[in-house]
Structure formats: C-alpha cells, structure tokens
Amino acid sequence: MSKTLVVVVPDADVLAATVASRLVAKIVDAQAERGAASVVLTGGRIAAKVLRTVNDLPEARAIDWSHVDLWWGDERFLPAGDPERNETQARAALLDALPLDPARVHPMPASDGPDGDNAEAAAARYAAEIRLPFDVLMLGVGEDGHVASLFPEHPVLNETGTAVAVHNSPKPPPIRISLTMPTIQAADEVWLIAAGPDKTDAVGAALNGDHTKPAAHATGQSRTCWLLDEAAAAKRY
C-alpha cells in the first residue's frame, strides 16, 4: 500500500530546492541499487526552477547522467522546439547542460514529428516506447486539481491504456498527449508539487479526499509525496 507524505516548506524557492535535493538523492539511490534510474518530468514554473536548482547542487555530481532515462508526464502537441512544450523548457533549464545518453531521453512526439498532426498515433508511439516502472514521477497540480493533462470530468480520465491523446483541453493548447492515470499509478513514487495561493483550494480538496480532483488519484506504488509551499498547503487539513 502506498504511503503518503506531505512536506510543507515556506515558499516556492525553498520548495524548488527541496524537490531538487530529493530528486538527486532518489536518482543516486536508484543507480546504487541497479545502475540506472528512470524519472518522469513535468512542466511549469516550479518544475523549471527545480531543474535549474539540480544543476547547482554539488551532490548531483554523484549521478551518472548517461544512465538516467527521462520521460514526460504530458506534453503540448506543438512543433518541436516550441517554447510552450515541456521538453523545450526542460532542455533550457537543465537537460542541454548534462552528459545524457540521447537514446535515454524520451520526449513525447511533436506535431511535426513522424506522425504529423495525428495525436492518437503520436500517443500510441509514445506508449509503445515506455518502459515501466518509473522510479519517480513528478506532477504539477493545476488550479482545478488536474495532473499531467488529465482534467476534471474529461473523458481521458477513464482511459486504461498507457498514453492518450487529449482533445478539447480546457487549457490551451487544445491538443495534448498525456500519460494515463493507470500509468501514473504504476510509478514507484509519485510526487505532486504545488506552490502559491492559486493552488490552495485544489490541493486542499485532493488531500481531503475530493475524488473529482484528478490529483487525488495520483498515487505511487510505494510512496506518494505532496511537496508544497505554505500557501498551497493552507487548506490541507
């Protein structure tokens, strides 16, 4: 049964530092156990801050980056290199500065990729590439309680495959690709990261059992970590 841990820190800067330190330790531990690590990245302001912080941590030198697999939890279905893509943000924040093995970096397909603008084919391509389990899967929490591109009351919440095309997203752009909830739940650890007063209601609702919030269903196999600043955590009880 998954254990739930709620960590609350003063502000977004401390939160980014806390998540970055935990991420480095998780990767180092995974590599010590079996020589490799598998991490699912997320997007957003805090995610970019976390990645920039990782690059500044002395303990990150203990990581063999050539034996880290990087995945994404969701992606905006836009052309490669578009500044709105989570991949683009992650590369600018950290990935381009690391000695990664390109074969171990697994971005979700772009709208100008081999499947063109066929989001279903692109999602199927990504699903076929995925290798479970993930050591850690990071998720931002939206103001409405969405995680990845799984929005409240959206039909994709019922998908049982590995990855799915998302149409009519309530947040732009309207077409996205996302891991499904069963894939998220297959990760060893799921980390839900949120900062700021705009996340207070969603975080509080999910932590208090409001199952209309997708975030309430995002649980890891061994551990679920809520990593929050004080503003986001204000209604956690």
N, C-alpha and C positions, 0 to 999 in steps of 0.2 A: 504494500500500500504506500502510496506517495506521501512523504512528509511535507508539510507546508511550513515555510519560514518567511516571516515578514521582517524586513530590515528597513528601518527608517533613519534617515540622515538629515542634517539641517537644510541643505539646499542642493540645487542642480549640479554645482561644481563638485561638491563632496560626493554626490551620487555618482557622477561620472568616474571619479577617482576610485570609488568603492567597487563599482562594477568592473572597471578595468583591472584592478588588482585581483578580484575574484576570477576573472576570465583567464588571466595569465596563470594563476595557480591551478585552475581546472585543466588547462592545456598541458602544463608541466606534469601534473599528476597522471593524466591520460597517457602521455608519452612515456612516463616512467613505467606504467603498467604494461603497455603493449606496443610502444614505439611510434604511435600515431595518435592524432586527435581529430575529431570531427565537430565542427561548430557551424551553427546556423545564425547568420547575421540578420539584423533588422535595419530599418531606416529611421529617419527623423533626426531632430536636433540633438537629443541626448545620445543617440547611437553614434553620430559623428563625433561628438565630444568624447565618448568612451574610446573610440578608436584612436583619436588623436592622443589621448592620455596613455594608451597602451604603448605607443611609440616612445614615450618619455620615461617609461618605467625601467629602471636598471634590471629588475628581475626578469623582464621579457627576454633578456639575453640568454636565459636558460632554455628558451624554446627553440626547437629545430623547426623552423618555418617550412622547410621543404617536406615535412611530414605532417602538415596540417591540411585537412580538407575543409574548404569553406563553401557554404551553401547560403541560400537566401530563403527567408520565410515567405516573402511575397515580392512582387515587382510590378511597377507600372509598365504596361505593354506599349512601350515607346521605342524609337530607334536607338541603337547602340550609341552610347556616349551622351545621350540626352541628360542634361543636368538634373532632371527630376527623377531619374532612375536611381534606385537604392545602390545598385552596383557602382554607378558613376561616383556617388557620394562616398562610398566606402573606399574606392580606389584613391580618391583625392585625400581622404582623411588618413589612410594608413597603408592600404594594400600595395600601392605603387612603390612604396619605400621598403618593402620586405623582399627577402630572397625566397619567394614562394615558388613551388613547382606549378607551372601553368596548368598541368593536367589535373591538379588537385583544387583548382579554383573553378567553381561550378555556378556561374551566373545563370539566372533564368533567361530564356531566349528573348531577343528583342523583336520588335515588329518589322525590322528589316533583316531578320535572320533567315535561316533556311526554310522556315515555314511561312515567311511573308506575314501577312496580316491575319493569318488563321490562328487565333488564340487557342482554340481547342487542340490543334496539332502541336503547338508550342508547349502547352501544358503536358500533353502526353509524352512529348520528347523529354521534358524535364523529369517526369515521373519515372520514365524508363532508366534515367541516369542515377536516380537516388539510391544510396546505399545506407541502410539503417543498421544499427541505431546511431543517433547523434549523441555526442557526449553532452552538449549543452545547446539549447535552442533559445535564443533571445527574442523577446517580443516587446514592442512598444504597446501601450494601451491607449486607444483613442478616446476622445471626449464622450463618445457614445458607447464605450466599452468594447469596441471592435479590437481584434488582434489579427496580425497579418492583413489580408484583405477579406476577412470573414466578418461581415457586418450584421448587426442585429436584424433578425427576420428575413435575411437574404436567403434565397434558395440554396446557395452553395454550402450553407451550414449543414445541410443534410447529405452532402457528398461523402462517399465512403472510400473513394479511390485515394491516390497518393498526392496528386496535384490537380488543380482545376482552373479553368478559365473563368474569370469573374466578369460578367457584363452588367451594365447599369449600376456601377458602383456609386453610392451616394456621395462619395468624394471624388473629385477629378484626379486623373483621367478616368473615363467610364469603363475602360477595359484594363484588366489586370490579370496576373497569374498569381495563384496562392497555393501554399500547402493546405491540405485539408485538415480538419480537426483531428481525425484519427492519426495522421502523420505527425502532427504536433505532439499528440499524446504518446507517441512511440519514443520520443526522446528520453534519454536517461534523466536529464534535468531540464526543466523549463523555467526561464527567468522572465518575469514580467516587470518591465521598467517604466516608471512614470514619474514625472516631475511637473509641478505647477498647479495652481488652483483650478485650471480648466479641466484637470483630471480627477479632482476630488470626488465628484458625485459618482463617476463611473467606477473608480477604484473602490469606493465605499460600498457601492451596490454589489460588485462582484465578490468582494471579500465577505459580505454578509449574506451570500447565497442567492443573489438575484440571477437566476439561470437564463433570463432573457439577454444577459450580457455575455457575449462570446468569451470574454476574458475569464469568466467563472468556470469555463470548461477546459481551459488551457492548463493541463496538469502534466507533470513529468512522471516517468515510471518510478524513479526513486525519490525525487525531490522537486518541489515547486517553490521557487523563490520569488517573493514580491520585493522588489528593490525600489524604494520610494523616497522622495524628499518629504519634509514635514507638511508642505502644502497639499501634495497629492494624497497623503495618508490621513488627512484631518478627519475623515469620516469612516475610518477602518473599524471602529467598534460600534 
